[in-house]
Amino acid sequence: MCTYATVNAVVDGSAKGPGGRWFHVTDATVYFDHPVHAMAEHTLNIDLADPSRGPSSRVGVELTAASARELVDAINAALASAPAELTR
């Protein structure tokens, strides 16, 4: 069963793409659906991209639901451990 629920966010950061090349990312797309590569029935899929640079400026991640929740917890813990003035 597919949810077709897609969430988009404007982001500002960098990602390492094909060939180890770093590039600026401006867009994040998050959705829960069938994976392309991961060995799971459904995954949380995260695409980080700079659409202005074409399809080669994209990094995709497919995580199981449990792994995605662990990642959310790890991100929140890392942000909470930094001084507030650095995370504004």
Secondary structure, DSSP 8 states (H G I E B T S, - for coil): -----EEEEEEEEEEE-GGG-EEEEEEEEEEEE--SSSSSSSEEEEEEE-GGG-TTSEEEEEE-HHHHHHHHHHHHHHHHHS-GGG--
